[in-house]
Amino acid sequence: MPKIKTNRAAAKRFKRTATGKFVFFKSHHSHILTKKTRKRKRSLRKSQIVDGTNLKEVKLLLPNG
């Protein structure tokens, strides 16, 4: 049987926590920041946990964690 490969694009975007959840960082915080409000930029800094509805797809992309 061949080895199961990790999707490298997903590996760069998601990390698994100690409890088995997946964490990702929000997009749109790299440039054109002058027109965005302080509140919006502050919110974009924070990481998010992958929702349960998308968890199955992320687990398929990252079989080895």
Sequence and secondary structure as in RCSB ss.txt:
>XXXX:A:sequence
MPKIKTNRAAAKRFKRTATGKFVFFKSHHSHILTKKTRKRKRSLRKSQIVDGTNLKEVKLLLPNG
>XXXX:A:secstr
       HHHHHHEEE TTS EEEE SS SS  TTS HHHHHHHHSEEE  TTTHHHHHHH TT 
